[in-house]
């Protein structure tokens, strides 16, 4: 306990007009957060003030980061401002590190009012990279639209913030630290906790660790390689896969968290996890995985570099949840996917007689479904999958699901995926990203395209591509009605659905940290015939030609 009370200071400021959080919180260039006076402080004050004063006084919050540049300095500012704004207790990961799934887990475990996560996900780090502040609410999931709008409203009129500039905390020192503040009846407490322990304890209740350990250490030992991409997941991979489950130390690579993630974007993709892809192509490993900066996204590779499309990964998991003790015990309540994600999951839901929910992009939409007991498994095409054990995407959980399936089925990744295709058909799926688009041009593109596809004449269109003929069955601008509270969310992406169940989807993304808009275009083509399941995705996805033709109609 500090001997002298720490003063609470009120600082005058001016509002910023660009602090409405998006799908993944407020994500901007690091230099803006670090260099623009009061930019971070304004946003943190807006976030804290958006919580009703009666709920805020004396409450508990969780704070963690993915370890990127500026996280330590930002964490100290958050601690100082949380104390000044009446928060009673902060729980922070050791050295400031907590994965996004771990933050969700701890919020739920200790019944915190919410948590602040310093991350820009898979975006680059370092002084020239991106930085982000994300607020998760009491259910452990991302902020709903109502909370984001409240933060934005406060930010537009903010004139002052409160802070305890003399309060300093050693993030490397585990344990409880109490601080006496001026004009406060109770001390302010900071708890520095083991980053992995609470999350690991949850995983132990979900999986058969002994079966996975036998897979990784037994006579038929599966050699694995997991790339933590120098993000927050290094300590988790080492502790859980190596120490707990017996994988050799050299199975885990790039496990030291670095502020710039080693100079590459911490994105688990074939492009940015190329060293892992090359290692897998060598044939020495039977299973490979990469995890992004904050641990909520993942990529799965099989022997010889066999790539598992994230939409396929979600469908394969859904079809094999009986391999996981957690689901054998609790049963299946329902599945959910974002609209842009391929319909491969729908086929599993139909086969298992399980309800399927199609939502807008954004993990917050899954939260209501899970909180109301409607959903067991959910996922998005952007390498994110999870279940109702937390309210966030969970990369390492997904890796353990795959290892559990392999342990039970005694098959390799490629064999499991191809067996799935043989039973239910293959959904060829591609995504094309157009980044840095002029926002006005992107708006008019989407507006004019909507005009084209919603015209009655468009429903009679047929597109001939090679030997294939695609007939339009329906086209619309996706609208979601939440089955729990009836909330209606409109303008979530343009869909063209063909009579053979192939699809084209166009949507604007709100998750980028840079200038300009991002237009994402998705092409999906279904193939039932097993003889046609081994083609290259972009060769099979002849919908690209339609995509070009449809866009040309607009231009």
Secondary structure, 3 states (H helix, E strand, C coil): CCCCCECCEEEECCCCCCCCCECCEEEEEHHHHHHCCCHHHHHHHHHHHCCCHHHHCCCEEEEEECCCCCHHHHHHHHHHHHHHCCCCEEEEEEEEECCHHHHHHHHHHHCCCEEEEECCCCCCCCCCCEEEEEEECCCCCECCHHHHHHHHHHHHHCCEEEECCCCCCCCCCCEEEEECECCCCCCEEEEEECCCHHHHHHHHHHCCHHHHHHHHHCCCCCCEEEECCCCCCHHHHHHHHHHHCCCCHHHEECCCCCCCHHHCCCCCCCCCCHHHHHHHHCCCCCEEEEECCCCCCEEEEEHHHEEECHHHHHHHHHHCHHHCHHHHHHCCCCEEEECCCCCHHHHHHHHHCCCEEEECCCCHHHHHHHHCCCCCEEEECCCEEEECCCCCCCHHHHHHHHHHHHHHHCCCHHHHHHHHHHHHCEEEEEEEEEEEECHHHHHHHHHHHHHHHCCHHHHHCEEEECCEEEEEEEEEECCEECCCCCCEECCCCEEEEECCCCEEEEEEECCCCCCCEEEEEEEEEEECCHHHCCCCHHHHCCHHHHHHHHHHHHC
